[in-house]
């Protein structure tokens, strides 16, 4: 379980992550294949890693960023998102936390946090 996210459930905040890869998933309701995005080493606004990875749906925000300048492995992204819970596992009997509804997404060149931590 992502304990750092659990502490802030339903809060909307700023996050940072590096692009890992595109993926695909099947929508169990429609049977359609949908595009996904993997972000690695996702951090909060203080620079603390809250999870080693998160999968997102390929939203209009990701599409906008990717059209402007194609995403490649390691590209740094800054975005706002809401912390929500979700049921996971085959039988959906486990719960975890994720970031949803990403907005205000930007490609950045350097990580800068409130406490001036940088990652060159």
HELIX and SHEET records of a PDB file:
HELIX    1   1 UNK A    3  UNK A    6  1                                   4    
HELIX    2   2 UNK A   60  UNK A   68  1                                   9    
SHEET    1   A 5 UNK A  49  UNK A  57  0                                        
SHEET    2   A 5 UNK A  33  UNK A  44 -1                                        
SHEET    3   A 5 UNK A  12  UNK A  26 -1                                        
SHEET    4   A 5 UNK A  76  UNK A  88 -1                                        
SHEET    5   A 5 UNK A  94  UNK A 108 -1                                        
SHEET    1   B 2 UNK A 111  UNK A 112  0                                        
SHEET    2   B 2 UNK A 118  UNK A 119 -1                                        
END                                                                             
